[in-house]
Structures are given as C-alpha cells and as structure tokens.
Amino acid sequence: MTFGETSKTASVDIDRTVPTGWFDFVKLGVEHILTGYDHLLFLAALLATARGIWSVVRIVTAFTLAHSVTLSLGALGIVTVPERIIEPLIAATIVWVALENLLVAEPDRKRWIWSFGFGLVHGLGFASALGELGLKGMALVRGLVGFNLGVEIGQLLFVAVFLPALTWLTRGRGGQLTARVASLAVAMIGTYWFIKRILVG
C-alpha cells in the first residue's frame, strides 16, 4: 500500500511475529496519516477554500465518518477493492478537489459532500494498509479501533498545524493568488501520482 510515494515503509514498522498492543495500532495509524502525503495533500486541498470554523468542522467530520466506514468494511473483509484501483482513485480525488478550487466560483458550498464521497475511497486505502498485518479475531478488532483512532489523531494534528499556516499565507491582497497557485501545484502533483500509479499498477 502506498499512501504517498514515500510512506510504504510505515506499514512494516511493526514486527508481525510479535503480538501488538492497542497503543501500537494507535501509533501506526498516526504514522500512516502523517507520512501518507497523498492523504495530507487531499486534506489540504479540501480545506484550502474553507470559510470559517463551521466549514472546517463539516469538511473534516464528513471525511472522518466516510473513511471510518470503509476502513471498517475493508478491514473486516466485507468490501474488497484491489490496490491497483484504489491507489489511482486516491490520486484522482486530489486532482478533482484541486481543480474545483481553481474552476468553481464557490467550491466551499458543497465541499463537505465531496469530502464524504472521496473519504470513502481514502478509507479503503487505509483498510488495505491494516489488512497487510493479517489480523484475526480480537486482534483485528483491537487493530481496527486503535488504527482508526490513530488516523483521527494524526488528522487533527495536521489540521491544527495547517489551518494557522493557511490563514497566515492567505492574508492580504495576494491571499487569493496564493491559494490558486497552491491548488495548481496540488493538481499537478496529483496528476503525476495518478499517471504513475496507473502505469505501475
């Protein structure tokens, strides 16, 4: 499972021959979200046009609920989608949101809806990483709860750092231009990942 182009190593930090505790799964979830650069870039693109704290809450909550659902379904084996499909789709969600920032007059109005829909895709990516551990029974339950909690903690840490930085960067006359340049850069990176994952997959 490749969360970004450098995060794959995070999935092998735990020695699978040794039983892991609840805290280990929380830590693994935090590591995955903070080293999963495609997920972080997606969150950044989602929040780039957010207007006010209520908008941020709606976007983050929708994303959290959605990826929690598919993470659970995927980890339990109820829904299975090959990585060669999920990985390009994750990259495509980044491109879509970035382009919406550039082309839609008020992208914030329905952003929480896209956040939920695309969160379902990202959740399957998380499930793929957890599935690599081959957990069964109570270990799977413990892993699912701990990993999901870790993902949420990592996500909140990122938002806590990103939003103040975004506010500072978008102040003044050049604020709108900064957001557009950043969205264009995100779209280009997402397109590169999409093409690469299609070819490699």
N, C-alpha and C positions, 0 to 999 in steps of 0.2 A: 504494500500500500504506500503510495507516495502522496503525502499531504501537500508538500511543496515540491521543490526539486532537491531539497536537502534534508527532509525530515524523516526519511525512511529508517534511518538508524535508530530513531526513537522507539520503534516497535520491537527492538531486540535488546533493550536495556535490561529487561527482566530475564533472569535465568529460569527457563521453563522447567528445569528439573527440580526446582525448589518451590514448595508451596508459597504463595504470595498472600500477604495480608491485605486488609481493606485499604489501609493507608497507601500501600504500594500502587493500587489501582487508581486512587485519587491522584497520586503523583504522576502516574503515567498519563492520565487524562490532561493534567495541566501541561505536561511536556508536549503532548501531541498538539494541543491548540496553540501553544506559544512557539512551536517550531513548525507548525503547519502554515507555511507562508501563503498558500492559496486561500485558506480559510480566513486568515487575518486580512488579506487583501480584499476579499469579498466583504468582510465586515466594514472595512474602511470605506469601500465604495458605497455600501448601504447607508452609512452614517454621514457621508460627505455633504449631503444636501438636507440633513435633518434640521428642522426648525423648532428649537425648544426642547426642553427635557421630556415633555409628554411624547413627542415624536420619537425620541431616542428610546424611551421605555417601550413603546408599541413595537418598534422595529426589533429590538433585542429580545423582547418577550416572544414575539412571533417566531423568530429564528430559533430560540431556545426550545419552545414547545414542539416545533416541527422536527428538529433534528433529534430530540429526545424520543419521539415516537418511532422514527425509522431506525435509530440506533438500537432501540429495544427489539423491534421486529427483526432487524437484521441479525443481531447477536443471538436471538433465540432461534434463528433458522426459519422463521415464518416467511420472511421475504429475502430472496437471494438474487442479487444482480451482480454480474461479473465486473471486476475492476476495470476491464478494458472499455466498459460502457460508462461506469460511474466517474472515472477519472477525467475523461474528456468533458463530461457533462458538468463537473465541478468547475472546470476552466471556462466553459461556456457561460455559466451563471455570472462569473466575474465580468466577462465581456459584456453581457447583456446589461447589467446594472451600471457599468461604467458608461456605456453608450447612452443609456437612458438619462444619466446625469448630463450628458452633452447635448442631447437632442430633444428632450421633453421639457416643456416650459416649467412645469411644477412637478418634478418627479417625486417629491415628498408626499404628495396627496395619497397615493396608493402604495407607497413603498413597503408598508407592513405586509401587504398581500404578497408581493414578490418575495419578501423576506421569509414568509411562511412556506410558500411553494418551493423556493430554492433551498430552504432549510431541510426539506425532506430529502433532497439529493445529497446534501452535505452529511446528513445523519447516516446514510448508507455508507459513506466514506469512512466515518468513524467506526461503524459496525465492522467493516472489513478489517480495520486495524485490530480491534478487540478479538475478532474471530481468529486471527493468526495465533493467539495464545492457546487455542484448543481447549477452552474451559468447559467443564461439565458440572451438572448438579448445583449445589450451593456455591461452589467456586464461581460458577457462571453468574449466579445472582449477585454475589458479592462483587465480582468484577464489573458487572453491568452498572450497578448502583454507584460504586466507587469511581469508575471511569467517567461516567456521565457527570458526576459531581465535580470531578477534576476538570472536565471540559468547561463546565459553567464557571468555575473559579478562574480558570485561565482566560476565559472570555471576558469576565468582568474586570480582570486586571488590565487586559488590553484596552477595553473601553475607557477605564479610568485614566489611562495614560494618553490615549489617542484623542479624546474629546477636548481636553485643555489645549493640546498641541494644535488641533484643528482650529479651535477658536482663535488662538493667537495668530496662526498663519493666514486666516481669512479676514482679519481685521483691516479696516481702511479701504481705500479705493481699489487696491489690487486684489482684494479678497476674492471676488468672483472669478477673476482671471486665474488665481492660484488654484481654485477648486477645479476649473476646467482643464488646466494643464495637468493636474494630478489625475483627473479622470481619464484623460487621453493616455497618460503613461500607464495607468491600470489596464485600460483596454488593450494596449499593445502587449503588455506582459501576459495578460490572459489569453490573447490570440496566439502568442508564441507557445504557451503551455498547451493550448488546445491542439495546435498542429503537431507539436512534439508527441503528445500522448496518443493522438490518432495514429501517427506513424509508428511509434514504438509498440502500441497495443496491437 
